[in-house]
Amino acid sequence: MFNRTAFFVPVLLACAYGQGTTATAIITRNYSFPPTGLSSSETAQVNVMNTAPASSSAASSCAGTIRFGNAAGTEIGSAVPFNVTGAQIFSTQLAFSKLGITANRGEFAVALQVTTSIPATTLCSLVFSLETFDNSTGATHIFLGNSSATLVPATGPIGPIIPGGR
């Protein structure tokens, strides 16, 4: 006769052994805008917004830094930290004088870095833009935007999946 206990106990032990703790991975995404020109009568501004709505299981939050660099590849100032919740907009500016040049026009670049964890404890779907505007009139001269950069992992049949991830 077949002994059910002899069969089920090893199966249950094997299942229990496979239920280990879930490790947390830190994911850092880097985004950059192409080199952009700025004249002495302009200011550059970077805007970030989290479009992920909060859910019952996770808050909506994107955290990261914004960095400006000059044409020589040197960082201008220090990294500007941000933390935006659902639909909140954070902006930071770069004045022409910060380029450190004597000409009336110079080039700069912008880099964004966003950090999240998997499994996610917060939801992050970042939209960002770069614009330059005239200091006296406020007229926008350049606008560069992106579509949503989603950092919200979904659990699939083989583990965490990052939509649009690399």
N, C-alpha and C positions, 0 to 999 in steps of 0.2 A: 504494500500500500504506500502511496505517495505521502510524504511528511511535509505538510504545508509550512510548518514553522521552519524547517530546515531550508526551505526555498525563500520565504519572505524575509527572514532576518538578514541574510546577506544582501538582498536587494535593497532593503530599507537602509542598511548601513552604508551601502554604496551611494545611495541617493543623498543621505545626510552628509557624507564626506564631500560630495560635489557642491554643497551649498556654502561655499566659502564666502568671505567678505568681499564686497565690491571695491576695487581700487579706484581712486580718483585720479584722473589725468588732467593736467593743466594744458590748455590749448591756447596758443598765442597766434593771432592773425596779424599780418603786416599789410598795410595798404599804402600806396603812394600816389601822389598826383604827379603829372609830368612837369618838367621845369616850366616856370611861368615868369613872365616879365612884369616888372613893377616900376612905374615912373615916380619921380619925386613928388608928384601931386596926388598919389594914390595910396591906399591902404589895402592890405589883403586880409581876408577873414575866412576862417574855417568854421563850419557849423556841423554839429553832430546831433542826431536824434534817434532815440530808440523807438521803433514802431511795434515792438512786441507787447501785446496786452498781458497783464498779469493773469494768472490762472489760480485756481483753488489750491494747486500743489506747488506753485513757484511764483516768486515775485518777478517783476519786470525790471531789469537793470543791466546796463552796459558800462563797463569800466575800462579805461585805457589812458593813453597819452597821445598828445599831438606834438610833433617836433617840426621846427622850421630849419632849413639849411640854406647856406648861400651858394653862389656859383663855384666857390673853391671847395665845396663839400664840407665846410665847417658848420657845426650846429650853431644856430643863433639863439642865444639865451639858454634856458633849460627847458626840459620837457614840461608841457602843460597837462596836468592830470584832469580827467573828467570822469563823471559817473552820472549817467542819465537814466531816469526811470521812464516808464511808458509815456510817450508823446512829449517829453521834456526836451528842450533844445538847449545846447550849450554852444557858445561861440567864443573864439579867441582871435585876436587881431595881431597883424604884423605891420608896423609902421615902416615906411621907406627908410627912415633914419637908422633902423636896426640892421639894415643890410651892410652898413659900414663901408660904403663906397663913396667916391667923390663925383662920379658921373651922375647924370640926371636920370639914368635908367639902369636897372640891374635885374638879375635873374635870381630866383629862389625856388626851393622845392619843399614839399610838405610830406611828412610820413605820419601815419596813424598806426597805433598798435592797440589791439583789443585783446584782453585776456578773459577766458572763461574756463570753467571746469566741466569735466564729464565724469560721472553724471552731473547734469546741470542743476545748480541750486537756484539759478536765476535765468530768466529768458532774455535773450539779447538778439535783436534784429536791427542792426545799425544802418542808418542812412546818413551820408555825409556829403558836404559840398565845399567848394573853394570858390570865392568870389573876390574880385578886386573892384574898388569903387573910388570915385573922385572925392577928394577930401572936402572940397568946397560945395559941390552940388549934391553929393550922395549918389550920383548916377552910377549904376553898375556897368563896368566895362567888360569883365570876364566872369562867366559862371561855368563851373565844371561840377557835375553831380554824378552820383552813382545810383544804381538800383540797390535795393536792400541787400545788405551783407548779413546773412542769417547765421547765427551761432546758437541755434536751438537744436540739440540732438534729439532724434527720435529713436526709439528702441525698435530694432527690426528683429527678424528671426535669428540673426547671427551676432547680435550685439548692437552697440551704439552706432548710429549712422549720422553723419553730419551732412545735411542737405547742401549741395553746392560745394562740398569740401574737396580738398585736394589730397 
